[in-house]
Amino acid sequence: MVTVHRSIRHEPRPADAPPIGRLDWLLVGVFAAAALIESIVAPGSAWRPLVAVLALTLILALLWRRKHPLMATLVGWGVAGLLSILQLTAHTGDLGLYSMMAVLLLLYSLVRWGSGREMVLGTAFVTVVVALGMCVSSTGWADVFGGSVLLLLFVALAAVFRYRADLWRRQQREIRNQERVALARELHDTVAHHVSAIAVQAQAGRVVARIQPEKAAEVLAAIESEASRTLVEMRSMVRVLRAEDAATYSPQLGVADLPALARAHATPTVEVSLDNSSTRLTRHVDAALYRLAQESLTNAVRHARSATRVGIDVRRDGDTVRLRVSDDGRTEPGPVPEPGFGLLGMAERAQLLGGWLSAGPGPEGGWVVEAVLPVEALA
């Protein structure tokens, strides 16, 4: 128990807290309007103006609930505790407004967006305020049980969403790591290819220098050109994480191998269209295009409904090369589903090379995946 408590206290805040948006202002406006209307319509009381001001203060704390969850919780639940003390000292009836149920959102935000230390301090403060309120109002056991279940429900809901978000971020990091491993292996193949070519040319140069000294300059120029290309491709992958475990390296497939990939699929029919310039690509861009087309084709075969044709088109446009994979499958009406981990991995691969990838329903039906990569990837 001590170990678990310490781990919770040292848990950092989630990194994906969204900023204040229109929905936040709308939420505050709705609660504020409800509080004002309730304070006017409710039976008269000498404390009603003060209660209305405190309610508005509590509601305004909703704007801080993600950026400063502990402060918002202390302000909101502090108002609730102050009303309980006021009710106890003034010997008056219940002073709260139904709109003050907004404190439940503050408790949710504390668990969802707060750090471990903030959660411990905030929940302890909320527990004290809740206990004070129950004592002041002489709540029966049934109400105590119902109120406790409601609070625990909000805490559990926030914990579930926090865990799901954390799991999603971990899976995305794993996808990025896997793509970097694949790119690192491709980097190994690229460097091995160029260095082997340099070594062969250097060996030939030694022979040529003895027999035809005037040809040695041509060999040196070829070695210089090959070394320059190697440096360019190495710099373009400098951010890739290299794997330390042993792996079996083999020649990488590229755009020229897409027709063979198409022939491997009998159904649906796969049509490949290439232009001549697409065969003159750097090795890692060439391999990336093949991998993206392969993954897109696999997704189309598995998920496209009633698809009879899949088109793979690779075109070079200036300093970029564009890949388009489309099918004629039937798409269901409604919102576009969230991208799966396969699409996220494909997008990560394109971004690592300085390009981009998009996927979604096509204008004429079916599903379309488009990727654009620079011919010379980012250095």
C-alpha positions as CSV (number, residue, x, y, z in Angstrom):
1,M,0.0,0.0,0.0
2,V,2.8,2.4,0.8
3,T,4.5,1.7,-2.6
4,V,1.2,2.4,-4.4
5,H,0.6,5.6,-2.5
6,R,4.1,6.8,-3.3
7,S,3.6,6.0,-7.0
8,I,0.4,8.0,-7.1
9,R,1.9,11.0,-5.4
10,H,4.7,11.1,-8.0
11,E,2.5,10.7,-11.1
12,P,2.8,13.7,-13.4
13,R,0.0,15.6,-15.0
14,P,-1.3,14.3,-18.3
15,A,0.4,16.1,-21.2
16,D,-2.7,16.3,-23.4
17,A,-4.9,18.8,-21.5
18,P,-6.8,20.9,-24.0
19,P,-6.9,24.7,-23.6
20,I,-10.0,26.7,-22.8
21,G,-12.4,26.5,-25.7
22,R,-15.9,27.6,-26.8
23,L,-17.6,24.6,-25.0
24,D,-15.9,25.7,-21.7
25,W,-17.4,29.2,-22.0
26,L,-20.7,27.7,-23.0
27,L,-20.7,25.4,-20.0
28,V,-19.8,28.3,-17.6
29,G,-22.5,30.5,-19.2
30,V,-25.2,27.8,-18.8
31,F,-24.3,27.2,-15.1
32,A,-24.1,30.9,-14.4
33,A,-27.5,31.6,-16.0
34,A,-29.0,28.7,-14.0
35,A,-27.5,30.1,-10.8
36,L,-28.8,33.6,-11.4
37,I,-32.3,32.3,-12.3
38,E,-32.3,30.0,-9.3
39,S,-31.2,32.7,-6.9
40,I,-34.0,35.0,-8.1
41,V,-36.8,32.4,-8.3
42,A,-35.9,30.6,-5.0
43,P,-37.7,31.7,-1.8
44,G,-36.3,34.9,-0.4
45,S,-33.5,34.9,2.1
46,A,-31.1,37.5,3.6
47,W,-28.2,35.3,2.5
48,R,-29.4,34.9,-1.1
49,P,-27.2,37.7,-2.7
50,L,-24.1,36.3,-1.0
51,V,-25.0,32.8,-2.1
52,A,-25.4,33.9,-5.7
53,V,-21.9,35.6,-5.7
54,L,-20.3,32.5,-4.2
55,A,-22.1,30.3,-6.8
56,L,-20.8,32.4,-9.6
57,T,-17.2,32.2,-8.1
58,L,-17.6,28.4,-8.0
59,I,-18.8,28.2,-11.6
60,L,-16.0,30.5,-12.9
61,A,-13.5,28.0,-11.4
62,L,-14.6,25.6,-14.2
63,L,-12.4,27.6,-16.6
64,W,-9.3,26.6,-14.6
65,R,-10.2,23.0,-14.1
66,R,-7.7,21.6,-16.6
67,K,-4.8,24.0,-16.4
68,H,-5.0,24.4,-12.6
69,P,-7.1,21.5,-11.3
70,L,-6.1,21.7,-7.7
71,M,-6.7,25.4,-7.4
72,A,-10.1,25.1,-9.1
73,T,-11.0,22.3,-6.8
74,L,-10.0,24.2,-3.7
75,V,-12.0,27.3,-4.8
76,G,-15.1,25.3,-5.8
77,W,-15.3,23.0,-2.9
78,G,-14.1,25.8,-0.6
79,V,-17.2,27.7,-1.5
80,A,-19.3,24.6,-0.7
81,G,-17.5,24.3,2.7
82,L,-18.0,28.0,3.4
83,L,-21.7,27.6,2.8
84,S,-21.8,24.7,5.3
85,I,-20.0,26.8,7.9
86,L,-22.4,29.7,7.3
87,Q,-25.4,27.4,7.6
88,L,-24.1,26.0,10.9
89,T,-23.3,29.4,12.5
90,A,-26.4,31.2,11.2
91,H,-28.8,28.3,12.1
92,T,-30.5,28.7,8.7
93,G,-31.7,26.2,6.2
94,D,-29.9,24.8,3.2
95,L,-28.2,27.7,1.4
96,G,-26.9,25.8,-1.6
97,L,-28.2,26.0,-5.2
98,Y,-28.7,23.1,-7.5
99,S,-26.4,24.8,-10.0
100,M,-23.6,24.3,-7.5
101,M,-23.5,20.6,-8.6
102,A,-20.8,22.0,-10.9
103,V,-18.4,21.0,-8.1
104,L,-18.7,17.4,-9.4
105,L,-17.0,18.5,-12.6
106,L,-14.2,20.0,-10.6
107,L,-13.7,16.7,-8.8
108,Y,-13.7,14.9,-12.1
109,S,-11.1,17.3,-13.6
110,L,-8.9,16.9,-10.5
111,V,-8.6,13.2,-11.1
112,R,-8.5,13.4,-14.9
113,W,-6.0,16.3,-15.3
114,G,-4.2,16.7,-11.9
115,S,-0.8,15.3,-10.9
116,G,-0.6,12.6,-8.3
117,R,0.2,15.1,-5.5
118,E,-2.7,17.4,-6.6
119,M,-5.1,14.4,-6.5
120,V,-4.0,13.4,-3.0
121,L,-4.4,16.9,-1.6
122,G,-7.6,17.7,-3.5
123,T,-9.4,14.5,-2.7
124,A,-8.5,14.9,1.0
125,F,-9.9,18.5,1.0
126,V,-13.1,17.3,-0.8
127,T,-13.5,14.5,1.8
128,V,-13.4,17.0,4.6
129,V,-15.9,19.4,2.9
130,V,-18.3,16.5,2.2
131,A,-18.1,15.2,5.8
132,L,-18.7,18.7,7.1
133,G,-21.7,19.2,4.8
134,M,-23.2,15.9,5.9
135,C,-22.8,16.7,9.5
136,V,-24.4,20.2,9.1
137,S,-27.4,18.9,7.2
138,S,-27.9,15.8,9.5
139,T,-28.0,13.6,6.4
140,G,-29.5,10.1,6.8
141,W,-27.6,7.0,6.1
142,A,-29.3,6.5,2.8
143,D,-28.4,10.0,1.6
144,V,-24.8,9.5,2.8
145,F,-24.6,6.2,0.8
146,G,-26.1,7.8,-2.3
147,G,-23.9,10.9,-2.1
148,S,-20.7,8.8,-1.6
149,V,-21.6,6.5,-4.6
150,L,-22.1,9.6,-6.8
151,L,-18.7,11.1,-5.8
152,L,-17.0,7.7,-6.3
153,L,-18.7,7.4,-9.7
154,F,-17.2,10.7,-10.9
155,V,-13.7,9.7,-9.5
156,A,-13.9,6.3,-11.2
157,L,-15.0,7.8,-14.5
158,A,-12.1,10.3,-14.5
159,A,-9.7,7.5,-13.6
160,V,-10.9,5.4,-16.5
161,F,-10.6,8.2,-19.0
162,R,-7.1,9.1,-17.6
163,Y,-6.0,5.5,-18.0
164,R,-7.4,5.2,-21.5
165,A,-5.6,8.3,-22.6
166,D,-2.3,7.1,-21.0
167,L,-2.7,3.8,-22.7
168,W,-3.3,5.5,-26.1
169,R,-0.2,7.6,-25.7
170,R,1.9,4.5,-24.8
171,Q,0.6,2.7,-27.9
172,Q,1.4,5.7,-30.1
173,R,5.0,5.8,-28.7
174,E,5.3,2.1,-29.4
175,I,4.2,2.7,-33.0
176,R,6.8,5.5,-33.4
177,N,9.5,3.3,-31.9
178,Q,8.6,0.4,-34.3
179,E,8.7,2.7,-37.3
180,R,12.1,4.1,-36.2
181,V,13.4,0.6,-35.8
182,A,12.3,-0.2,-39.4
183,L,13.8,3.0,-40.7
184,A,17.0,2.3,-38.8
185,R,17.3,-1.1,-40.5
186,E,16.7,0.5,-43.9
187,L,19.4,3.0,-43.0
188,H,21.8,0.1,-42.4
189,D,20.9,-1.3,-45.8
190,T,21.4,2.0,-47.5
191,V,24.8,2.7,-45.9
192,A,25.9,-0.9,-46.5
193,H,25.0,-0.6,-50.2
194,H,26.8,2.7,-50.8
195,V,29.9,1.7,-48.8
196,S,30.1,-1.6,-50.7
197,A,30.0,0.4,-53.9
198,I,32.7,2.8,-52.7
199,A,34.9,-0.2,-51.7
200,V,34.5,-1.8,-55.1
201,Q,35.3,1.4,-56.9
202,A,38.3,2.0,-54.7
203,Q,39.7,-1.5,-55.4
204,A,39.2,-0.9,-59.1
205,G,40.9,2.5,-58.8
206,R,44.0,0.9,-57.5
207,V,44.2,-1.3,-60.6
208,V,43.4,1.5,-63.0
209,A,45.9,3.8,-61.4
210,R,48.7,1.4,-62.3
211,I,47.6,0.6,-65.8
212,Q,45.8,3.9,-66.9
213,P,46.8,6.7,-64.5
214,E,44.6,9.2,-66.5
215,K,41.5,7.2,-65.6
216,A,42.1,7.5,-61.8
217,A,40.5,10.9,-61.7
218,E,37.2,9.4,-63.0
219,V,37.3,6.7,-60.4
220,L,37.9,9.3,-57.6
221,A,35.0,11.4,-58.9
222,A,32.7,8.4,-58.8
223,I,33.8,7.6,-55.3
224,E,33.2,11.2,-54.3
225,S,29.7,11.2,-55.8
226,E,28.8,7.9,-54.0
227,A,30.1,9.2,-50.7
228,S,28.1,12.4,-51.1
229,R,24.9,10.5,-51.7
230,T,25.6,8.3,-48.7
231,L,26.0,11.4,-46.4
232,V,22.8,12.9,-47.7
233,E,20.8,9.7,-46.9
234,M,22.4,9.3,-43.5
235,R,21.6,12.9,-42.5
236,S,18.0,12.4,-43.6
237,M,17.6,9.7,-40.9
238,V,19.7,11.1,-38.1
239,R,16.7,11.2,-35.9
240,V,15.9,7.6,-36.2
241,L,16.5,5.4,-33.1
242,R,18.8,2.5,-33.9
243,A,18.0,-0.9,-32.7
244,E,20.7,-2.7,-30.7
245,D,19.4,-6.2,-31.2
246,A,20.7,-8.4,-34.0
247,A,18.5,-8.5,-37.2
248,T,18.6,-10.2,-40.5
249,Y,19.1,-7.6,-43.2
250,S,18.0,-8.2,-46.8
251,P,17.7,-5.9,-49.9
252,Q,14.7,-3.6,-49.4
253,L,11.8,-3.7,-51.8
254,G,10.8,-0.5,-53.6
255,V,8.4,1.1,-56.0
256,A,9.7,-1.1,-58.8
257,D,8.4,-4.1,-56.9
258,L,4.8,-2.9,-56.7
259,P,3.7,-4.7,-59.8
260,A,4.9,-8.0,-58.2
261,L,3.0,-7.1,-55.1
262,A,-0.2,-6.5,-57.2
263,R,0.2,-9.9,-58.9
264,A,0.2,-11.6,-55.5
265,H,-3.4,-10.5,-55.0
266,A,-6.0,-12.3,-57.2
267,T,-9.0,-10.6,-55.6
268,P,-9.7,-7.7,-55.8
269,T,-7.9,-6.7,-59.0
270,V,-4.9,-4.5,-58.2
271,E,-3.8,-2.0,-60.9
272,V,-0.4,-0.3,-60.6
273,S,0.5,2.9,-62.4
274,L,4.1,4.2,-62.2
275,D,5.9,7.0,-64.0
276,N,9.5,6.7,-65.1
277,S,10.8,9.2,-62.6
278,S,9.5,7.2,-59.7
279,T,12.3,4.7,-60.2
280,R,15.0,7.3,-59.5
281,L,14.4,7.7,-55.7
282,T,16.7,7.5,-52.7
283,R,16.6,4.0,-51.2
284,H,14.8,4.9,-47.9
285,V,12.1,7.0,-49.8
286,D,11.8,4.1,-52.3
287,A,11.4,1.6,-49.5
288,A,8.9,3.8,-47.5
289,L,6.7,4.2,-50.6
290,Y,6.6,0.4,-51.0
291,R,5.8,-0.1,-47.3
292,L,3.0,2.5,-47.4
293,A,1.5,1.0,-50.5
294,Q,1.7,-2.5,-49.1
295,E,0.0,-1.5,-45.8
296,S,-2.7,0.4,-47.7
297,L,-3.3,-2.6,-50.0
298,T,-3.6,-4.9,-47.1
299,N,-6.1,-2.6,-45.4
300,A,-8.2,-2.5,-48.6
301,V,-8.2,-6.3,-49.0
302,R,-9.2,-6.8,-45.4
303,H,-11.6,-4.0,-44.8
304,A,-13.0,-2.6,-48.1
305,R,-16.6,-3.8,-48.5
306,S,-17.5,-5.3,-51.9
307,A,-14.2,-3.9,-53.4
308,T,-13.4,-5.2,-56.9
309,R,-10.5,-3.0,-57.8
310,V,-7.6,-1.3,-55.9
311,G,-5.5,1.3,-57.7
312,I,-1.9,2.1,-56.8
313,D,-0.5,5.2,-58.4
314,V,3.0,6.7,-57.9
315,R,3.9,10.0,-59.5
316,R,6.8,12.4,-59.1
317,D,5.9,16.1,-59.0
318,G,9.1,18.2,-58.8
319,D,10.9,17.6,-55.6
320,T,8.1,15.4,-54.2
321,V,6.7,12.0,-55.0
322,R,3.0,11.2,-54.5
323,L,1.5,7.8,-53.6
324,R,-2.3,7.3,-54.0
325,V,-4.0,4.0,-53.1
326,S,-7.7,3.9,-53.7
327,D,-10.4,1.2,-53.9
328,D,-14.0,1.1,-55.1
329,G,-15.4,-0.5,-52.0
330,R,-18.7,0.6,-50.4
331,T,-18.4,3.1,-47.6
332,E,-21.0,3.5,-44.8
333,P,-22.6,6.9,-44.2
334,G,-21.7,8.7,-41.0
335,P,-18.7,10.1,-39.3
336,V,-15.2,9.0,-40.4
337,P,-13.9,6.4,-37.9
338,E,-10.8,7.1,-35.8
339,P,-7.6,6.0,-37.4
340,G,-6.3,2.6,-36.3
341,F,-2.7,1.9,-35.2
342,G,-1.8,0.8,-38.7
343,L,-2.7,4.2,-40.2
344,L,-0.9,6.0,-37.3
345,G,2.2,4.0,-38.0
346,M,2.0,4.9,-41.7
347,A,1.6,8.6,-40.9
348,E,4.5,8.4,-38.5
349,R,6.8,6.9,-41.2
350,A,5.8,9.7,-43.6
351,Q,6.4,12.4,-41.0
352,L,9.8,11.0,-40.2
353,L,10.8,11.4,-43.8
354,G,9.5,15.0,-43.9
355,G,6.2,14.2,-45.7
356,W,2.6,13.6,-44.8
357,L,-0.2,11.0,-45.2
358,S,-4.0,11.3,-45.2
359,A,-6.7,8.6,-45.3
360,G,-10.4,8.8,-45.7
361,P,-13.5,8.2,-47.9
362,G,-13.0,9.1,-51.6
363,P,-15.1,11.7,-53.4
364,E,-16.6,8.9,-55.6
365,G,-16.8,6.3,-52.8
366,G,-14.3,3.8,-51.6
367,W,-11.3,4.6,-49.4
368,V,-8.3,6.7,-50.5
369,V,-4.8,6.8,-48.9
370,E,-2.5,9.6,-50.1
371,A,1.1,10.2,-49.1
372,V,3.5,12.8,-50.3
373,L,7.3,12.4,-49.6
374,P,10.2,14.6,-50.5
375,V,12.5,13.0,-53.1
376,E,15.4,14.1,-50.9
377,A,14.2,13.4,-47.4
378,L,14.8,16.0,-44.6
379,A,18.5,16.3,-43.7
